[in-house]
Amino acid sequence: MTKREIRAAVLKKRGSAEAGEKAEKDSAIKARLLGMDIFKAAGTVLLYASFKSEAGTLSLIDEQLKAGVRVLLPRVEGEKLGLYEITDMARDLRPGMMGIPEPAGSVRRADVNEAGIIIVPGVVFDMGGGRLGYGRGYYDRLLALRRRAIPLIALAYEEQIWGEPLPLEPHDIKMDCVVTEKRTFFNRAVCKEREK
C-alpha cells in the first residue's frame, strides 16, 4: 500500500470511535504518559493541541499548566511550525488552520531546543517507531531543527499501529516511543524505562 492508502485506511478506523470509547482511551493514554519518568523529568514539554479524532491532549495541557510545567505548542506559519509558550489555555489559544487550537499572536515565541520532551501527533505508526503524519511534513521539518537528542513520544490509539514496517523516506523521523491505550513500545534507548 502507498502512504496515502495507509493514511486513508487508518484515519477511517480512527474516526469511527464513539465519544465515550475515545474518552476512555484518552484517559488510559494520558495515565501511561504521566507515569513515565522521562515525561515527569522533562521540565518543558512540547505538546500539540488535539483536533477531531486525534489522541486527546487538551486535558493534559491544562493539567501540565496547572502543575507549573512549561508548555510549548505549535502554530502553522506558512510551510513551517512556529513554537510558542502558553500559560493559560483560555487566554492563549485560538482556532488556527482547519480549526486546530493554536497559540495566539501575543504569546512568547520559543525554540524546539528548549523542549525537554516532544509529544508528536500522527496518523499511523509501526513497531519500530516509524510515523506517517498528515503528509505535509510540518513535524519532520520542525524535528530536523533539534540540536540534541530530545525524546520524541507519539500518542496513538491501537488502531493506528500498522502491523508491518511503514514505507518511510529518509526525511521521515522515527519516534523514540509510542504510547497507546494498551501499551508503550520503544524504538530507542532514550525511552527505555518503563512507565511506573
Number of C-alpha atoms within 10 A of each C-alpha: 8 9 15 11 10 17 19 15 13 17 18 12 12 22 12 10 13 10 10 9 9 20 14 12 21 23 17 17 24 20 16 19 25 16 14 16 14 19 20 15 11 17 15 20 24 26 22 22 21 16 15 10 18 19 26 23 21 16 14 18 26 16 12 17 16 12 9 11 17 20 21 26 25 24 21 15 11 8 10 16 17 19 23 24 20 24 21 13 15 9 12 17 21 14 11 13 10 7 10 16 21 22 26 16 12 11 15 13 15 17 15 24 16 15 21 20 23 24 21 19 24 18 25 28 28 21 18 18 23 22 28 23 18 17 13 10 15 18 19 18 16 16 17 12 11 14 9 7 10 18 20 22 25 23 26 26 23 16 16 22 19 16 10 10 13 20 14 13 7 5 10 18 18 20 24 21 25 28 22 24 21 11 13 20 18 19 17 15 10 14 22 13 11 13 17 10
